[in-house]
Amino acid sequence: MKKVRVGAGSSGWPDYKDGALDVAENGDVDYMAFDHLAELTMAIMQNQFAKDPKRGYIPEVEPLMKKLLPIWKAKGKHFKMVSNGGGANPPECANQVLKIVKDLSLGGMKIGVITGDTIPLTKLDELEKKGFKFKNLDTGEIGLENVRKKLLAAYVYIGADKVIEAFDQGADLVIGGRLSDNSLFIGPFMHALGWKFGDEYWDRIGSGVTVGHILECSSWSAGTCSNLWEQAQYPKGNPGFPIAEMYENGDCIVTKTPTSGGLIKVLTAMEHLVYEVHDPHNYIMPDGISDITAINIQQIGKDRIKITKAGDAPRGKARPENLKLCVAYNDGFIAEEITIVNGPKVFQQADKAHDFVMKRIDHLGLKPRDVLWSLVGWDSLTGPASKPRPDLEHEPPELGIRIAIKCNTKDEARECRTELGHMCWASLGVGAGFTSPPDIRPIFALWPTLIPRPEVPLKLDMVEVK
């Protein structure tokens, strides 16, 4: 039965470079997929691109490719690659990679460059005139009136269509913008195995979406960020990145290289399958809708699991008519401060500091939109689910106080930060420690909505070094 091996190369910005290099060197892969983007990374990239037309792509692509491409050349250019590291500027990202190819004298390379996922803000106005409502998927709010003056960028989660087309045209590397996490893997699966977007293949594409979800966070399915953290070992400090051996019927084996650390188990895969999934029967992605409950996962060896169909239920359904559109906008600024207090009576000191800071802010007439007060070492992660405070005899010997304040303007955030810096000496006794406060940082917020697929005309350009 026909099969293809696709290795994970990255899960975000940044990620371990040696994980990708290990997969390239020791994974015997046919393709590698690099997911560099998180939900708001594109907003950061768009902001950079607006200031400098030479920026807007993931800068880590360059040092990664400088180390990876010599392996690609040494392996006889055997494996192909796909990356969404182009961010808001795929053409410039491709230019930088081609420059590396020239500088390292690696010979010919062909790159497919996908654009069109960024939607001009003027296009939003056109869509509104067509009657498009921009319903917020999180809040149900209709229309962009409340955020229109603060809009930064709009971008669409796109599928694997142009990835497949680029590989059909002989691309060694495909660079796109907001290629969805799973599409980075669906593209290689479909191209290599001959799957098509149609009724005969939705079951297999559904399996590919599920497997792509296991792989897209790289080491997260191989022992990191896992409840099995005590079992995961890293003798050389190198986490393993998963590799999928996908068969043409949609069955798959997930493994990793024996030269890497971590572990591949049924539970590590299942842990990641529930990550970022709201409805496991309908995991909606641009290339198809997968049913994560329609699979079996079986351990078949050390760091080796097999994923097969469970029963007669299809593993996938037809891809959606609409795509996810993220409208990013500026939503104010954050100021923060961390102070460490030592015992005795650390909770009383924290209460005193809180009271002092809030009275100072009120006294000065500052009007922050939100204030987050948390005690590091007690409730900064679990919040209201934390245990009740202990009595004085059993309270911790020290405690961190973190306060973050959200303001509409940078000037007000700066004023608030000045007051936060006072809490360690104006309200507490000698012995508290404090950090240098982080820079005032802008807040990028998202308005998630849907856009009809035909309203997102994608373009593929092929560039190369001969």
Rosetta blueprint (number, residue, H / E / L):
1 M L
2 K L
3 K E
4 V E
5 R E
6 V E
7 G E
8 A E
9 G E
10 S E
11 S L
12 G L
13 W L
14 P L
15 D L
16 Y L
17 K H
18 D H
19 G H
20 A H
21 L H
22 D H
23 V H
24 A H
25 E H
26 N H
27 G L
28 D L
29 V L
30 D L
31 Y E
32 M E
33 A E
34 F E
35 D L
36 H L
37 L L
38 A L
39 E L
40 L L
41 T H
42 M H
43 A H
44 I H
45 M H
46 Q H
47 N H
48 Q H
49 F H
50 A H
51 K H
52 D L
53 P L
54 K L
55 R L
56 G L
57 Y L
58 I L
59 P L
60 E L
61 V H
62 E H
63 P H
64 L H
65 M H
66 K H
67 K H
68 L H
69 L H
70 P H
71 I H
72 W H
73 K H
74 A H
75 K L
76 G L
77 K L
78 H L
79 F L
80 K E
81 M E
82 V E
83 S E
84 N L
85 G L
86 G L
87 G L
88 A L
89 N L
90 P H
91 P H
92 E H
93 C H
94 A H
95 N H
96 Q H
97 V H
98 L H
99 K H
100 I H
101 V H
102 K H
103 D H
104 L L
105 S L
106 L L
107 G L
108 G L
109 M E
110 K E
111 I E
112 G E
113 V E
114 I E
115 T E
116 G L
117 D L
118 T E
119 I E
120 P L
121 L H
122 T H
123 K H
124 L H
125 D H
126 E H
127 L H
128 E H
129 K H
130 K L
131 G L
132 F L
133 K L
134 F L
135 K L
136 N L
137 L L
138 D L
139 T L
140 G L
141 E L
142 I L
143 G L
144 L L
145 E L
146 N L
147 V L
148 R H
149 K H
150 K H
151 L E
152 L E
153 A E
154 A E
155 Y E
156 V E
157 Y L
158 I E
159 G L
160 A L
161 D H
162 K H
163 V H
164 I H
165 E H
166 A H
167 F H
168 D H
169 Q L
170 G L
171 A L
172 D L
173 L E
174 V E
175 I E
176 G L
177 G L
178 R L
179 L E
180 S L
181 D L
182 N L
183 S H
184 L H
185 F H
186 I H
187 G H
188 P H
189 F H
190 M H
191 H H
192 A H
193 L H
194 G L
195 W L
196 K L
197 F L
198 G L
199 D L
200 E L
201 Y L
202 W H
203 D H
204 R H
205 I H
206 G H
207 S H
208 G H
209 V H
210 T H
211 V H
212 G H
213 H H
214 I H
215 L H
216 E L
217 C L
218 S H
219 S H
220 W H
221 S H
222 A L
223 G L
224 T L
225 C L
226 S L
227 N L
228 L L
229 W L
230 E L
231 Q L
232 A L
233 Q L
234 Y L
235 P L
236 K L
237 G L
238 N L
239 P E
240 G L
241 F L
242 P L
243 I E
244 A E
245 E E
246 M E
247 Y E
248 E L
249 N L
250 G L
251 D L
252 C E
253 I E
254 V E
255 T E
256 K L
257 T L
258 P L
259 T L
260 S L
261 G E
262 G L
263 L L
264 I L
265 K L
266 V H
267 L H
268 T H
269 A H
270 M H
271 E H
272 H H
273 L H
274 V L
275 Y L
276 E L
277 V L
278 H L
279 D L
280 P L
281 H L
282 N L
283 Y E
284 I E
285 M E
286 P L
287 D L
288 G E
289 I E
290 S E
291 D L
292 I H
293 T H
294 A H
295 I E
296 N E
297 I E
298 Q E
299 Q E
300 I E
301 G E
302 K L
303 D L
304 R E
305 I E
306 K E
307 I E
308 T E
309 K E
310 A L
311 G L
312 D L
313 A L
314 P L
315 R L
316 G E
317 K E
318 A L
319 R L
320 P L
321 E L
322 N E
323 L E
324 K E
325 L E
326 C E
327 V E
328 A E
329 Y E
330 N E
331 D E
332 G E
333 F E
334 I E
335 A E
336 E E
337 E E
338 I E
339 T E
340 I E
341 V E
342 N E
343 G L
344 P L
345 K L
346 V H
347 F H
348 Q H
349 Q H
350 A H
351 D H
352 K H
353 A H
354 H H
355 D H
356 F H
357 V H
358 M H
359 K H
360 R H
361 I H
362 D H
363 H H
364 L L
365 G L
366 L L
367 K L
368 P L
369 R L
370 D E
371 V E
372 L E
373 W E
374 S E
375 L E
376 V E
377 G L
378 W L
379 D L
380 S L
381 L L
382 T L
383 G H
384 P H
385 A H
386 S L
387 K L
388 P L
389 R L
390 P L
391 D L
392 L H
393 E H
394 H H
395 E L
396 P L
397 P L
398 E E
399 L E
400 G E
401 I E
402 R E
403 I E
404 A E
405 I E
406 K E
407 C E
408 N L
409 T L
410 K H
411 D H
412 E H
413 A H
414 R H
415 E H
416 C H
417 R H
418 T H
419 E H
420 L H
421 G L
422 H L
423 M H
424 C H
425 W H
426 A H
427 S L
428 L L
429 G L
430 V L
431 G L
432 A L
433 G E
434 F E
435 T L
436 S L
437 P L
438 P L
439 D L
440 I L
441 R E
442 P E
443 I E
444 F E
445 A E
446 L E
447 W E
448 P E
449 T E
450 L E
451 I E
452 P E
453 R H
454 P H
455 E H
456 V L
457 P L
458 L L
459 K E
460 L E
461 D E
462 M E
463 V E
464 E E
465 V E
466 K L
